[in-house]
Amino acid sequence: DAGADAVSLINTLVGLAGSVTTVSAIAQDLPAYDSAAIHHSRVSHDRVREITAYFALGNTHLYRGRFEQGRAALSRAFSLYDVELHPTLVRVYGDDHGLFSLVYRAWIETFTGQIDQARASMEGSWRLSSRLRNPLATTLASVYSMIVHRDLRDVDKTMEFAERTIQIATEHAFPFWRTLALCGRGWVRSMRGDHNGGIAEIEEGLSFFLLIQQKLPRAYW
């Protein structure tokens, strides 16, 4: 039926945007995919997919260095979000794009020197994750707190959130997030003078990302 067709189209457009994020040859098509997904989600009055479409657009702008546009799109995504949508987002996409929008917005705010706003966004992510009572949500808030504090060069806070992420991600078997936290802990060890140990821990993490062919974390660390 028409409703099912609209849902399939929106999911396809979002999937296309995600799949070509790092492929420069067709990167110019990304905003078109995202904008089309936003249009169709509005027409079909589908708030879950509208949130996801705005998150995808914000993600596109983030990785293309368009920080203000990215922050605006991510803020729009979060403004549409309600915790009641969490089960549907996780069931359909495997992630909560409301929470993701908040932590990505904090990352942009860090890049653009809006430090107070970045801290406020991360505090908001912790409040939201506590309401969701979901270990994956808690892990996401923790690992991005680590990343934001690493970019702020706050060694102690980076270690605090790296250790917290490793504990939660190990307990609940989230290897991707655990590996990011290993890299974060390795960075702290290096900053504290344990260069050999720190580099070894970062390399351990990078070997995992090489195995799963994830380029973005390898470039970041």
C-alpha positions as CSV (number, residue, x, y, z in Angstrom):
1,D,0.0,0.0,0.0
2,A,1.0,3.7,-0.3
3,G,2.0,3.9,3.4
4,A,4.3,0.9,3.2
5,D,5.8,2.2,0.0
6,A,6.6,5.6,1.7
7,V,8.2,3.8,4.6
8,S,10.4,1.7,2.3
9,L,11.3,4.7,0.2
10,I,12.4,6.7,3.3
11,N,14.4,3.8,4.7
12,T,16.1,3.4,1.3
13,L,17.0,7.1,1.0
14,V,18.5,7.1,4.5
15,G,20.4,3.9,3.8
16,L,21.8,5.4,0.6
17,A,22.9,8.5,2.5
18,G,24.6,6.4,5.1
19,S,26.3,4.0,2.7
20,V,28.0,6.8,0.7
21,T,29.1,9.1,3.5
22,T,32.8,8.3,2.9
23,V,32.7,7.7,-0.9
24,S,33.9,11.0,-2.4
25,A,32.9,10.1,-5.9
26,I,29.2,10.3,-5.1
27,A,29.3,12.5,-2.0
28,Q,27.5,15.3,-3.8
29,D,24.4,13.1,-3.8
30,L,24.2,12.9,0.0
31,P,22.2,16.1,0.7
32,A,19.7,15.1,-2.1
33,Y,19.1,11.7,-0.4
34,D,18.7,13.3,3.0
35,S,16.4,16.1,1.8
36,A,14.2,13.6,-0.1
37,A,13.9,11.4,3.0
38,I,12.8,14.5,5.0
39,H,10.2,15.4,2.4
40,H,8.7,11.9,2.2
41,S,8.7,11.5,6.0
42,R,6.7,14.8,6.3
43,V,4.3,13.8,3.6
44,S,3.7,10.5,5.3
45,H,3.5,12.1,8.8
46,D,6.1,9.7,10.0
47,R,7.9,11.3,12.9
48,V,10.3,8.4,13.5
49,R,11.6,8.6,10.0
50,E,11.6,12.4,10.0
51,I,13.9,12.3,13.0
52,T,16.1,9.8,11.3
53,A,16.2,11.9,8.0
54,Y,17.2,15.0,9.9
55,F,19.9,13.0,11.8
56,A,21.2,11.7,8.5
57,L,21.3,15.3,7.1
58,G,23.1,16.5,10.2
59,N,25.6,13.6,10.0
60,T,26.2,14.5,6.3
61,H,27.0,18.1,7.2
62,L,29.2,17.1,10.1
63,Y,31.4,14.9,8.0
64,R,31.6,17.5,5.3
65,G,32.6,20.2,7.7
66,R,29.4,22.2,7.5
67,F,29.0,22.6,11.2
68,E,26.3,25.2,11.5
69,Q,24.1,23.4,9.0
70,G,24.8,20.1,10.8
71,R,24.0,21.6,14.2
72,A,20.7,23.0,12.9
73,A,19.7,19.6,11.4
74,L,20.6,17.7,14.5
75,S,18.7,20.2,16.7
76,R,15.7,19.7,14.5
77,A,15.9,16.0,14.9
78,F,16.1,16.2,18.6
79,S,13.2,18.7,18.8
80,L,11.0,16.1,17.1
81,Y,12.1,13.3,19.5
82,D,10.2,11.8,22.4
83,V,11.2,8.9,24.6
84,E,8.1,7.0,23.5
85,L,9.7,6.7,20.1
86,H,12.7,4.9,21.4
87,P,11.4,1.3,21.0
88,T,10.4,1.9,17.4
89,L,13.7,3.7,16.5
90,V,15.7,0.8,18.0
91,R,13.6,-1.9,16.4
92,V,13.7,-0.3,12.9
93,Y,17.3,1.1,12.9
94,G,19.1,-0.5,15.7
95,D,19.9,3.0,17.2
96,D,18.1,5.8,18.9
97,H,18.6,8.7,16.5
98,G,17.2,11.2,19.0
99,L,20.0,10.4,21.4
100,F,22.5,10.2,18.6
101,S,21.5,13.6,17.4
102,L,22.2,15.0,20.8
103,V,25.7,13.5,21.2
104,Y,26.7,14.5,17.6
105,R,25.5,18.0,18.3
106,A,27.8,18.1,21.3
107,W,30.7,17.0,19.0
108,I,29.9,19.8,16.6
109,E,29.7,22.3,19.4
110,T,33.1,21.2,20.6
111,F,34.6,21.7,17.1
112,T,33.2,25.2,16.8
113,G,34.3,26.3,20.3
114,Q,30.9,26.3,21.9
115,I,32.2,24.5,25.0
116,D,29.4,25.4,27.4
117,Q,26.8,24.3,24.9
118,A,28.7,21.1,24.3
119,R,28.8,20.3,28.0
120,A,25.1,21.0,28.2
121,S,24.3,18.7,25.3
122,M,26.3,15.9,26.9
123,E,24.6,16.4,30.2
124,G,21.3,16.2,28.3
125,S,22.4,12.9,26.7
126,W,23.0,11.5,30.2
127,R,19.6,12.6,31.4
128,L,18.0,11.0,28.4
129,S,20.0,7.8,28.7
130,S,18.9,7.5,32.3
131,R,15.3,7.8,31.3
132,L,15.7,5.2,28.6
133,R,17.3,2.7,31.0
134,N,18.9,1.0,28.0
135,P,22.6,-0.2,28.3
136,L,23.3,0.7,24.6
137,A,22.0,4.3,25.3
138,T,24.2,4.5,28.4
139,T,27.2,3.3,26.4
140,L,26.6,5.8,23.7
141,A,26.3,8.7,26.2
142,S,29.5,7.5,27.9
143,V,31.6,7.0,24.8
144,Y,30.7,10.4,23.3
145,S,31.4,12.0,26.7
146,M,34.9,10.4,26.4
147,I,35.3,11.7,22.9
148,V,34.2,15.3,23.7
149,H,36.5,15.5,26.7
150,R,39.3,14.0,24.6
151,D,38.8,16.8,22.1
152,L,38.8,19.3,25.0
153,R,42.1,17.8,26.2
154,D,40.6,16.9,29.5
155,V,42.8,13.9,30.4
156,D,41.1,12.9,33.7
157,K,37.5,13.1,32.3
158,T,38.5,11.2,29.2
159,M,39.9,8.4,31.3
160,E,36.8,8.4,33.6
161,F,34.4,7.9,30.6
162,A,36.8,5.5,28.8
163,E,36.8,3.2,31.8
164,R,33.1,3.5,32.3
165,T,32.5,2.7,28.6
166,I,34.8,-0.3,28.7
167,Q,33.0,-1.7,31.8
168,I,29.5,-1.3,30.3
169,A,30.4,-2.3,26.8
170,T,32.3,-5.4,28.0
171,E,29.3,-6.4,30.2
172,H,26.8,-6.1,27.4
173,A,29.0,-7.2,24.5
174,F,29.3,-4.0,22.5
175,P,32.7,-4.5,20.8
176,F,32.6,-1.4,18.6
177,W,32.1,1.0,21.5
178,R,34.5,-0.9,23.8
179,T,37.2,-0.6,21.1
180,L,36.6,3.1,20.8
181,A,37.1,3.4,24.6
182,L,40.3,1.4,24.4
183,C,41.6,4.0,22.0
184,G,40.5,6.7,24.4
185,R,42.3,5.0,27.3
186,G,45.4,4.6,25.2
187,W,45.4,8.3,24.4
188,V,45.2,9.1,28.1
189,R,48.0,6.7,28.9
190,S,50.2,8.3,26.3
191,M,49.3,11.8,27.6
192,R,50.4,10.7,31.1
193,G,53.7,9.5,29.8
194,D,53.1,5.8,29.2
195,H,53.8,6.2,25.4
196,N,54.5,2.6,24.7
197,G,51.5,1.2,26.6
198,G,49.2,3.9,25.2
199,I,50.2,3.4,21.6
200,A,49.8,-0.4,22.0
201,E,46.3,0.1,23.3
202,I,45.4,2.5,20.5
203,E,46.8,0.0,17.9
204,E,44.8,-2.8,19.5
205,G,41.7,-0.7,18.9
206,L,42.7,0.3,15.3
207,S,43.3,-3.4,14.4
208,F,39.7,-4.1,15.2
209,F,38.5,-1.2,13.0
210,L,40.8,-2.4,10.2
211,L,39.2,-5.9,10.5
212,I,35.7,-4.5,10.1
213,Q,36.8,-2.0,7.5
214,Q,35.8,1.1,9.4
215,K,37.7,4.1,8.2
216,L,36.4,6.9,10.3
217,P,37.7,5.7,13.7
218,R,41.1,4.9,12.1
219,A,41.4,8.4,10.8
220,Y,40.4,10.0,14.1
221,W,42.8,8.1,16.4
